[in-house]
């Protein structure tokens, strides 16, 4: 009898633990599938046979709040409700047989009269910002002062223009985990101040998405100009769920999804820079960011706390934070963005102003590469300001004094492969 009671008590404890676990998951807020987002919508399942049913099938329910007006690219921006029921496999229409073709290459030679197609000449587009040492944009620089090098070979600029005050499309990628953002901690407060502060600097025509990550990446808000939806998404940043911070997965995934969006686009990364459990390695994430070509503006968190705690850290812990800073710098530099490491809350307004200035005021440069080989290799790009007469670095004077400046542009691109 004693063992029977002990067994009943053990079963009750296990059941209570399972209920608590499911309740904890429910408190984390609604889940969203990381494969469903603005630039990569989920593939829809084939519709069930609705003959004889004039009502709306539950498998086709969509979120009515996601309209084409809230999206910069109508073909990419509508999110669907992932909680809809799926039709049974028996309702799926049978696969149709493939249509035979005389152009099938398997075991045959291509007919002489078959049409052939070739891809167009590759064209590279660059968004370039020239900023002084105070983060101010330097306007009215003529085309003749720009020199573009691809693998150290000068390129001929095809088109050149400057767009001022252009609207932006920004994805805010925010680290929000129990690693450094415990409820009411310094990291939690600093993350919210930076996130809310940047949203307030946006203009009404700017599109913004809010993406948080810990163990997984969750889209809290799709791209929209509705600030009400953005505020609702930000209010979900209250209690973090996991103690992992998968930076590489979140950053690479977001950059790849944004690669097909037109216009001014950028990723604002608000994070400590630490990565704990990503599926991607640093090298693979770096390559994905380079190929996507979306500029990343990284804002590092907890700089002041790290400085104060350095004397209590082990050498391995200090090395981890130094590595995190270098990774954020590399992501920003190679994508054509910038990295910031604020120590005080008072630095945030200047940082956000610098990001706004760099994105809204850019020189758009287009050129046809002299190397048209379609080998899928990475080509390094360097943009310089030069004196067209001498070829030396351009000196910009202001008030009789030379101005120090930085030319911000992506570090390269991956050449296309030949069509097989």
Protein Blocks (a to p, Z undefined) as FASTA:
>chain_A
ZZmmmmmmmmmmmmmmmmmmmmmmmmnopaddfkbcfklccdddddddfehiabdcfklc
ccfklcfklpcblklmpccdfkbccddfklpccdddddddfkbcghpacdfklccddddd
dddddddddddfkopacehiafklpccdeehiacddfbdcddehiacdddddddddfklm
cghiaklmmmmmmmmmmmmmpcfklccdddddfkbccdfbdcdfbfklmmmmmmmmmbdf
bfcdcfklmmmmmmmmmmmpgcjdddddddehiafkbfbdfklmmmmmmmnopacdddde
hklmmmmmmmmpcfklmmmmmmmmmmmmmmmmmnopacdddfbfklmmmmmmmmmmmmmm
ccddddddfblcdehpacddddddddfknopacdddeehiacdddddddfbdcdddddZZ
